[in-house]
Structure formats: structure tokens, C-alpha cells
């Protein structure tokens, strides 16, 4: 009988602690909710600026360098095409000179 009473007391104490804990959590949530509802929100200070000018300038300079490299590659491609055309022309001229030299003996 005493053991049963001890068990009942422990069970009731555990249930009471659980109830108190849940009540404490509920009160804490209500308190936090009231704090949020009572708080007045304002706009940001004027000090909140983003240093975007330096980043923008860096990006523009990278784009300019990229365009410059594209122009350089395009110019190199055009020069190579011109050299190929000159090679074909010179080969044809060389062949005609050899033909004339063979005819003259």
C-alpha cells in the first residue's frame, strides 16, 4: 500500500511538473507575442548604404577589358585571314614566274 502511494505521488509530481512547464512555455509565448505587437517599427537609419559604386566601377572595368580582348582577338583573326590570302596570291605569282622562266629556258 505504501509503495502504491509512493508511485502515485511520483506520478502526480511528474504530471504537475509537466503541467507547470507547459504553462510556463505558454506564458512565455504570450509575453513574446505581446512584446511584438506592442513594438513600434521605424524605417532604417540613413546610415544603411550599400557600397555599390566601387563594385559597379569594377564590373564596368572588367567588361571594358573583356570587350578589348574580343576586339584584339577579332583583329588577330582578320590579320591571319589577310596573311592567308597573301600567301595564296604569292604562291600563284611564284608559280607564274616559274612557268615564265621555264618557257624562256
N, CA, C and O atoms as a GROMACS GRO file, in nm:
protein
  420
    1UNK      N    1   0.083  -0.119   0.000
    1UNK     CA    2   0.000   0.000   0.000
    1UNK      C    3   0.087   0.126   0.000
    1UNK      O    4   0.057   0.223  -0.069
    2UNK      N    5   0.195   0.122   0.078
    2UNK     CA    6   0.288   0.236   0.085
    2UNK      C    7   0.356   0.253  -0.050
    2UNK      O    8   0.371   0.366  -0.098
    3UNK      N    9   0.398   0.143  -0.112
    3UNK     CA   10   0.461   0.150  -0.244
    3UNK      C   11   0.367   0.210  -0.348
    3UNK      O   12   0.408   0.289  -0.433
    4UNK      N   13   0.241   0.173  -0.339
    4UNK     CA   14   0.141   0.227  -0.431
    4UNK      C   15   0.127   0.378  -0.410
    4UNK      O   16   0.117   0.453  -0.507
    5UNK      N   17   0.127   0.423  -0.286
    5UNK     CA   18   0.117   0.566  -0.256
    5UNK      C   19   0.241   0.641  -0.307
    5UNK      O   20   0.229   0.750  -0.361
    6UNK      N   21   0.360   0.581  -0.289
    6UNK     CA   22   0.483   0.642  -0.338
    6UNK      C   23   0.477   0.657  -0.491
    6UNK      O   24   0.514   0.761  -0.546
    7UNK      N   25   0.430   0.552  -0.558
    7UNK     CA   26   0.418   0.555  -0.703
    7UNK      C   27   0.319   0.664  -0.746
    7UNK      O   28   0.346   0.738  -0.841
    8UNK      N   29   0.207   0.673  -0.678
    8UNK     CA   30   0.106   0.773  -0.709
    8UNK      C   31   0.161   0.915  -0.688
    8UNK      O   32   0.136   1.004  -0.769
    9UNK      N   33   0.238   0.935  -0.580
    9UNK     CA   34   0.296   1.066  -0.552
    9UNK      C   35   0.394   1.104  -0.663
    9UNK      O   36   0.392   1.216  -0.712
   10UNK      N   37   0.480   1.010  -0.702
   10UNK     CA   38   0.577   1.036  -0.809
   10UNK      C   39   0.504   1.068  -0.940
   10UNK      O   40   0.541   1.161  -1.011
   11UNK      N   41   0.402   0.991  -0.969
   11UNK     CA   42   0.325   1.013  -1.092
   11UNK      C   43   0.259   1.151  -1.091
   11UNK      O   44   0.261   1.222  -1.191
   12UNK      N   45   0.202   1.188  -0.978
   12UNK     CA   46   0.136   1.318  -0.967
   12UNK      C   47   0.238   1.432  -0.974
   12UNK      O   48   0.211   1.536  -1.034
   13UNK      N   49   0.356   1.413  -0.912
   13UNK     CA   50   0.460   1.516  -0.918
   13UNK      C   51   0.509   1.535  -1.062
   13UNK      O   52   0.532   1.648  -1.105
   14UNK      N   53   0.526   1.427  -1.134
   14UNK     CA   54   0.568   1.435  -1.274
   14UNK      C   55   0.463   1.507  -1.358
   14UNK      O   56   0.496   1.593  -1.440
   15UNK      N   57   0.337   1.471  -1.337
   15UNK     CA   58   0.228   1.537  -1.410
   15UNK      C   59   0.224   1.686  -1.376
   15UNK      O   60   0.200   1.768  -1.465
   16UNK      N   61   0.245   1.722  -1.249
   16UNK     CA   62   0.246   1.862  -1.208
   16UNK      C   63   0.361   1.938  -1.274
   16UNK      O   64   0.342   2.050  -1.322
   17UNK      N   65   0.481   1.878  -1.276
   17UNK     CA   66   0.596   1.943  -1.340
   17UNK      C   67   0.569   1.963  -1.490
   17UNK      O   68   0.600   2.070  -1.544
   18UNK      N   69   0.513   1.863  -1.557
   18UNK     CA   70   0.480   1.876  -1.700
   18UNK      C   71   0.379   1.989  -1.722
   18UNK      O   72   0.393   2.068  -1.815
   19UNK      N   73   0.277   1.995  -1.635
   19UNK     CA   74   0.176   2.098  -1.646
   19UNK      C   75   0.236   2.236  -1.624
   19UNK      O   76   0.204   2.330  -1.698
   20UNK      N   77   0.325   2.250  -1.523
   20UNK     CA   78   0.390   2.377  -1.495
   20UNK      C   79   0.480   2.420  -1.611
   20UNK      O   80   0.486   2.537  -1.648
   21UNK      N   81   0.550   2.322  -1.668
   21UNK     CA   82   0.640   2.352  -1.779
   21UNK      C   83   0.559   2.402  -1.901
   21UNK      O   84   0.596   2.501  -1.963
   22UNK      N   85   0.451   2.332  -1.934
   22UNK     CA   86   0.367   2.374  -2.046
   22UNK      C   87   0.306   2.512  -2.020
   22UNK      O   88   0.297   2.593  -2.112
   23UNK      N   89   0.265   2.538  -1.897
   23UNK     CA   90   0.208   2.668  -1.862
   23UNK      C   91   0.313   2.778  -1.874
   23UNK      O   92   0.284   2.887  -1.922
   24UNK      N   93   0.435   2.749  -1.830
   24UNK     CA   94   0.544   2.845  -1.840
   24UNK      C   95   0.572   2.877  -1.987
   24UNK      O   96   0.589   2.994  -2.023
   25UNK      N   97   0.578   2.773  -2.072
   25UNK     CA   98   0.602   2.795  -2.214
   25UNK      C   99   0.492   2.878  -2.278
   25UNK      O  100   0.519   2.968  -2.357
   26UNK      N  101   0.368   2.849  -2.244
   26UNK     CA  102   0.254   2.923  -2.298
   26UNK      C  103   0.260   3.070  -2.256
   26UNK      O  104   0.235   3.159  -2.337
   27UNK      N  105   0.292   3.095  -2.128
   27UNK     CA  106   0.303   3.233  -2.080
   27UNK      C  107   0.417   3.307  -2.149
   27UNK      O  108   0.405   3.425  -2.184
   28UNK      N  109   0.527   3.236  -2.169
   28UNK     CA  110   0.641   3.297  -2.237
   28UNK      C  111   0.604   3.333  -2.381
   28UNK      O  112   0.638   3.442  -2.428
   29UNK      N  113   0.535   3.244  -2.451
   29UNK     CA  114   0.492   3.273  -2.588
   29UNK      C  115   0.396   3.392  -2.591
   29UNK      O  116   0.406   3.477  -2.680
   30UNK      N  117   0.304   3.398  -2.497
   30UNK     CA  118   0.210   3.510  -2.492
   30UNK      C  119   0.284   3.642  -2.464
   30UNK      O  120   0.251   3.745  -2.522
   31UNK      N  121   0.383   3.637  -2.375
   31UNK     CA  122   0.461   3.756  -2.343
   31UNK      C  123   0.538   3.805  -2.467
   31UNK      O  124   0.540   3.924  -2.497
   32UNK      N  125   0.599   3.711  -2.538
   32UNK     CA  126   0.673   3.747  -2.659
   32UNK      C  127   0.578   3.803  -2.766
   32UNK      O  128   0.613   3.898  -2.837
   33UNK      N  129   0.462   3.745  -2.777
   33UNK     CA  130   0.363   3.793  -2.874
   33UNK      C  131   0.321   3.936  -2.840
   33UNK      O  132   0.312   4.021  -2.929
   34UNK      N  133   0.296   3.961  -2.713
   34UNK     CA  134   0.256   4.096  -2.672
   34UNK      C  135   0.369   4.197  -2.695
   34UNK      O  136   0.343   4.312  -2.733
   35UNK      N  137   0.493   4.155  -2.673
   35UNK     CA  138   0.606   4.243  -2.699
   35UNK      C  139   0.614   4.279  -2.846
   35UNK      O  140   0.640   4.394  -2.882
   36UNK      N  141   0.593   4.179  -2.932
   36UNK     CA  142   0.598   4.205  -3.076
   36UNK      C  143   0.484   4.296  -3.120
   36UNK      O  144   0.504   4.386  -3.202
   37UNK      N  145   0.366   4.273  -3.064
   37UNK     CA  146   0.252   4.356  -3.103
   37UNK      C  147   0.266   4.499  -3.051
   37UNK      O  148   0.217   4.592  -3.114
   38UNK      N  149   0.333   4.517  -2.937
   38UNK     CA  150   0.347   4.650  -2.878
   38UNK      C  151   0.463   4.727  -2.939
   38UNK      O  152   0.470   4.849  -2.925
   39UNK      N  153   0.556   4.659  -3.007
   39UNK     CA  154   0.674   4.724  -3.062
   39UNK      C  155   0.633   4.813  -3.180
   39UNK      O  156   0.549   4.776  -3.262
   40UNK      N  157   0.694   4.929  -3.185
   40UNK     CA  158   0.671   5.017  -3.300
   40UNK      C  159   0.792   5.007  -3.390
   40UNK      O  160   0.906   5.024  -3.347
   41UNK      N  161   0.766   4.980  -3.515
   41UNK     CA  162   0.874   4.965  -3.611
   41UNK      C  163   0.896   5.097  -3.684
   41UNK      O  164   0.801   5.169  -3.715
   42UNK      N  165   1.022   5.127  -3.710
   42UNK     CA  166   1.057   5.250  -3.781
   42UNK      C  167   1.137   5.214  -3.906
   42UNK      O  168   1.179   5.100  -3.924
   43UNK      N  169   1.157   5.313  -3.990
   43UNK     CA  170   1.238   5.290  -4.109
   43UNK      C  171   1.384   5.280  -4.070
   43UNK      O  172   1.422   5.315  -3.958
   44UNK      N  173   1.464   5.230  -4.162
   44UNK     CA  174   1.607   5.217  -4.136
   44UNK      C  175   1.672   5.354  -4.126
   44UNK      O  176   1.622   5.453  -4.180
   45UNK      N  177   1.784   5.357  -4.057
   45UNK     CA  178   1.860   5.481  -4.047
   45UNK      C  179   1.916   5.518  -4.184
   45UNK      O  180   1.922   5.435  -4.274
   46UNK      N  181   1.957   5.641  -4.198
   46UNK     CA  182   2.015   5.684  -4.325
   46UNK      C  183   2.156   5.629  -4.343
   46UNK      O  184   2.215   5.642  -4.450
   47UNK      N  185   2.211   5.567  -4.239
   47UNK     CA  186   2.347   5.513  -4.247
   47UNK      C  187   2.352   5.380  -4.321
   47UNK      O  188   2.461   5.331  -4.351
   48UNK      N  189   2.239   5.322  -4.350
   48UNK     CA  190   2.239   5.193  -4.419
   48UNK      C  191   2.255   5.215  -4.568
   48UNK      O  192   2.156   5.224  -4.641
   49UNK      N  193   2.379   5.224  -4.613
   49UNK     CA  194   2.409   5.241  -4.755
   49UNK      C  195   2.489   5.122  -4.802
   49UNK      O  196   2.562   5.058  -4.725
   50UNK      N  197   2.474   5.093  -4.926
   50UNK     CA  198   2.546   4.980  -4.985
   50UNK      C  199   2.659   5.036  -5.071
   50UNK      O  200   2.633   5.119  -5.159
   51UNK      N  201   2.781   4.993  -5.048
   51UNK     CA  202   2.892   5.045  -5.129
   51UNK      C  203   2.892   4.982  -5.268
   51UNK      O  204   2.976   4.898  -5.300
   52UNK      N  205   2.795   5.023  -5.352
   52UNK     CA  206   2.780   4.961  -5.483
   52UNK      C  207   2.862   5.033  -5.590
   52UNK      O  208   2.888   4.977  -5.696
   53UNK      N  209   2.903   5.157  -5.561
   53UNK     CA  210   2.977   5.233  -5.662
   53UNK      C  211   3.108   5.165  -5.699
   53UNK      O  212   3.141   5.154  -5.817
   54UNK      N  213   3.184   5.119  -5.600
   54UNK     CA  214   3.311   5.053  -5.627
   54UNK      C  215   3.289   4.924  -5.705
   54UNK      O  216   3.363   4.893  -5.798
   55UNK      N  217   3.187   4.849  -5.666
   55UNK     CA  218   3.158   4.723  -5.734
   55UNK      C  219   3.114   4.750  -5.877
   55UNK      O  220   3.156   4.678  -5.968
   56UNK      N  221   3.032   4.852  -5.897
   56UNK     CA  222   2.986   4.887  -6.031
   56UNK      C  223   3.104   4.930  -6.118
   56UNK      O  224   3.113   4.892  -6.235
   57UNK      N  225   3.192   5.010  -6.062
   57UNK     CA  226   3.309   5.055  -6.137
   57UNK      C  227   3.399   4.936  -6.172
   57UNK      O  228   3.451   4.929  -6.283
   58UNK      N  229   3.417   4.845  -6.079
   58UNK     CA  230   3.499   4.726  -6.104
   58UNK      C  231   3.436   4.642  -6.215
   58UNK      O  232   3.507   4.592  -6.303
   59UNK      N  233   3.304   4.626  -6.211
   59UNK     CA  234   3.234   4.548  -6.313
   59UNK      C  235   3.247   4.613  -6.450
   59UNK      O  236   3.269   4.545  -6.549
   60UNK      N  237   3.233   4.746  -6.456
   60UNK     CA  238   3.247   4.816  -6.583
   60UNK      C  239   3.388   4.802  -6.638
   60UNK      O  240   3.406   4.787  -6.759
   61UNK      N  241   3.487   4.808  -6.551
   61UNK     CA  242   3.624   4.793  -6.597
   61UNK      C  243   3.650   4.651  -6.648
   61UNK      O  244   3.723   4.632  -6.746
   62UNK      N  245   3.591   4.552  -6.583
   62UNK     CA  246   3.605   4.414  -6.632
   62UNK      C  247   3.538   4.397  -6.768
   62UNK      O  248   3.592   4.331  -6.857
   63UNK      N  249   3.420   4.457  -6.784
   63UNK     CA  250   3.351   4.448  -6.913
   63UNK      C  251   3.431   4.518  -7.022
   63UNK      O  252   3.438   4.470  -7.136
   64UNK      N  253   3.492   4.631  -6.989
   64UNK     CA  254   3.574   4.702  -7.086
   64UNK      C  255   3.694   4.618  -7.127
   64UNK      O  256   3.729   4.611  -7.245
   65UNK      N  257   3.758   4.554  -7.030
   65UNK     CA  258   3.872   4.466  -7.060
   65UNK      C  259   3.827   4.349  -7.146
   65UNK      O  260   3.899   4.308  -7.237
   66UNK      N  261   3.710   4.296  -7.119
   66UNK     CA  262   3.656   4.185  -7.196
   66UNK      C  263   3.631   4.227  -7.341
   66UNK      O  264   3.665   4.155  -7.434
   67UNK      N  265   3.570   4.347  -7.359
   67UNK     CA  266   3.548   4.398  -7.494
   67UNK      C  267   3.680   4.420  -7.566
   67UNK      O  268   3.693   4.389  -7.685
   68UNK      N  269   3.780   4.473  -7.495
   68UNK     CA  270   3.911   4.494  -7.555
   68UNK      C  271   3.974   4.364  -7.602
   68UNK      O  272   4.034   4.358  -7.709
   69UNK      N  273   3.962   4.260  -7.520
   69UNK     CA  274   4.016   4.129  -7.560
   69UNK      C  275   3.942   4.073  -7.681
   69UNK      O  276   4.003   4.014  -7.770
   70UNK      N  277   3.809   4.091  -7.684
   70UNK     CA  278   3.732   4.045  -7.800
   70UNK      C  279   3.777   4.118  -7.928
   70UNK      O  280   3.791   4.056  -8.033
   71UNK      N  281   3.798   4.251  -7.917
   71UNK     CA  282   3.845   4.327  -8.033
   71UNK      C  283   3.983   4.281  -8.076
   71UNK      O  284   4.012   4.272  -8.195
   72UNK      N  285   4.070   4.253  -7.979
   72UNK     CA  286   4.205   4.207  -8.010
   72UNK      C  287   4.201   4.072  -8.082
   72UNK      O  288   4.274   4.050  -8.178
   73UNK      N  289   4.116   3.982  -8.034
   73UNK     CA  290   4.103   3.850  -8.098
   73UNK      C  291   4.046   3.866  -8.239
   73UNK      O  292   4.092   3.801  -8.333
   74UNK      N  293   3.947   3.952  -8.254
   74UNK     CA  294   3.890   3.976  -8.387
   74UNK      C  295   3.994   4.034  -8.482
   74UNK      O  296   4.001   3.993  -8.598
   75UNK      N  297   4.072   4.128  -8.434
   75UNK     CA  298   4.177   4.188  -8.517
   75UNK      C  299   4.280   4.082  -8.557
   75UNK      O  300   4.322   4.078  -8.672
   76UNK      N  301   4.320   3.997  -8.464
   76UNK     CA  302   4.414   3.890  -8.494
   76UNK      C  303   4.359   3.794  -8.597
   76UNK      O  304   4.432   3.747  -8.684
   77UNK      N  305   4.230   3.764  -8.588
   77UNK     CA  306   4.167   3.676  -8.685
   77UNK      C  307   4.169   3.738  -8.824
   77UNK      O  308   4.197   3.671  -8.923
   78UNK      N  309   4.138   3.868  -8.832
   78UNK     CA  310   4.141   3.937  -8.961
   78UNK      C  311   4.282   3.941  -9.019
   78UNK      O  312   4.299   3.924  -9.140
   79UNK      N  313   4.383   3.962  -8.936
   79UNK     CA  314   4.522   3.964  -8.983
   79UNK      C  315   4.561   3.827  -9.038
   79UNK      O  316   4.624   3.818  -9.143
   80UNK      N  317   4.523   3.720  -8.966
   80UNK     CA  318   4.554   3.584  -9.015
   80UNK      C  319   4.486   3.557  -9.149
   80UNK      O  320   4.546   3.497  -9.238
   81UNK      N  321   4.361   3.599  -9.163
   81UNK     CA  322   4.290   3.578  -9.290
   81UNK      C  323   4.361   3.656  -9.403
   81UNK      O  324   4.375   3.604  -9.513
   82UNK      N  325   4.405   3.778  -9.375
   82UNK     CA  326   4.478   3.856  -9.476
   82UNK      C  327   4.609   3.789  -9.515
   82UNK      O  328   4.644   3.785  -9.633
   83UNK      N  329   4.680   3.736  -9.416
   83UNK     CA  330   4.807   3.667  -9.446
   83UNK      C  331   4.783   3.542  -9.530
   83UNK      O  332   4.864   3.510  -9.618
   84UNK      N  333   4.675   3.471  -9.504
   84UNK     CA  334   4.643   3.352  -9.585
   84UNK      C  335   4.616   3.392  -9.730
   84UNK      O  336   4.662   3.326  -9.823
   85UNK      N  337   4.540   3.502  -9.747
   85UNK     CA  338   4.511   3.548  -9.883
   85UNK      C  339   4.640   3.589  -9.954
   85UNK      O  340   4.658   3.559 -10.072
   86UNK      N  341   4.728   3.658  -9.884
   86UNK     CA  342   4.856   3.698  -9.944
   86UNK      C  343   4.939   3.576  -9.982
   86UNK      O  344   5.007   3.576 -10.084
   87UNK      N  345   4.934   3.473  -9.898
   87UNK     CA  346   5.009   3.350  -9.927
   87UNK      C  347   4.960   3.286 -10.056
   87UNK      O  348   5.039   3.244 -10.140
   88UNK      N  349   4.826   3.280 -10.069
   88UNK     CA  350   4.770   3.222 -10.192
   88UNK      C  351   4.811   3.306 -10.313
   88UNK      O  352   4.848   3.251 -10.417
   89UNK      N  353   4.806   3.438 -10.300
   89UNK     CA  354   4.845   3.526 -10.410
   89UNK      C  355   4.992   3.508 -10.445
   89UNK      O  356   5.029   3.499 -10.562
   90UNK      N  357   5.077   3.503 -10.341
   90UNK     CA  358   5.220   3.485 -10.367
   90UNK      C  359   5.252   3.348 -10.427
   90UNK      O  360   5.342   3.336 -10.510
   91UNK      N  361   5.180   3.246 -10.384
   91UNK     CA  362   5.201   3.113 -10.444
   91UNK      C  363   5.165   3.116 -10.593
   91UNK      O  364   5.236   3.061 -10.677
   92UNK      N  365   5.053   3.180 -10.622
   92UNK     CA  366   5.013   3.190 -10.763
   92UNK      C  367   5.114   3.268 -10.844
   92UNK      O  368   5.148   3.227 -10.956
   93UNK      N  369   5.165   3.379 -10.791
   93UNK     CA  370   5.265   3.460 -10.859
   93UNK      C  371   5.394   3.380 -10.877
   93UNK      O  372   5.456   3.384 -10.984
   94UNK      N  373   5.434   3.309 -10.772
   94UNK     CA  374   5.556   3.226 -10.779
   94UNK      C  375   5.542   3.120 -10.888
   94UNK      O  376   5.637   3.095 -10.962
   95UNK      N  377   5.427   3.060 -10.897
   95UNK     CA  378   5.403   2.956 -10.998
   95UNK      C  379   5.409   3.016 -11.138
   95UNK      O  380   5.466   2.955 -11.229
   96UNK      N  381   5.351   3.137 -11.157
   96UNK     CA  382   5.355   3.202 -11.288
   96UNK      C  383   5.497   3.240 -11.326
   96UNK      O  384   5.535   3.227 -11.442
   97UNK      N  385   5.576   3.287 -11.230
   97UNK     CA  386   5.716   3.322 -11.257
   97UNK      C  387   5.794   3.198 -11.298
   97UNK      O  388   5.875   3.203 -11.390
   98UNK      N  389   5.769   3.085 -11.230
   98UNK     CA  390   5.837   2.961 -11.266
   98UNK      C  391   5.795   2.915 -11.406
   98UNK      O  392   5.877   2.864 -11.482
   99UNK      N  393   5.668   2.933 -11.440
   99UNK     CA  394   5.622   2.896 -11.572
   99UNK      C  395   5.688   2.982 -11.680
   99UNK      O  396   5.729   2.931 -11.784
  100UNK      N  397   5.698   3.112 -11.656
  100UNK     CA  398   5.764   3.203 -11.750
  100UNK      C  399   5.911   3.167 -11.762
  100UNK      O  400   5.965   3.169 -11.872
  101UNK      N  401   5.975   3.135 -11.651
  101UNK     CA  402   6.118   3.100 -11.654
  101UNK      C  403   6.139   2.971 -11.732
  101UNK      O  404   6.238   2.957 -11.803
  102UNK      N  405   6.047   2.876 -11.719
  102UNK     CA  406   6.060   2.750 -11.794
  102UNK      C  407   6.038   2.774 -11.942
  102UNK      O  408   6.101   2.707 -12.024
  103UNK      N  409   5.950   2.867 -11.978
  103UNK     CA  410   5.927   2.895 -12.119
  103UNK      C  411   6.049   2.964 -12.183
  103UNK      O  412   6.084   2.937 -12.298
  104UNK      N  413   6.111   3.050 -12.106
  104UNK     CA  414   6.227   3.122 -12.159
  104UNK      C  415   6.352   3.034 -12.161
  104UNK      O  416   6.446   3.059 -12.236
  105UNK      N  417   6.350   2.935 -12.080
  105UNK     CA  418   6.461   2.842 -12.079
  105UNK      C  419   6.561   2.884 -11.982
  105UNK      O  420   6.664   2.818 -11.966
   0.00000   0.00000   0.00000
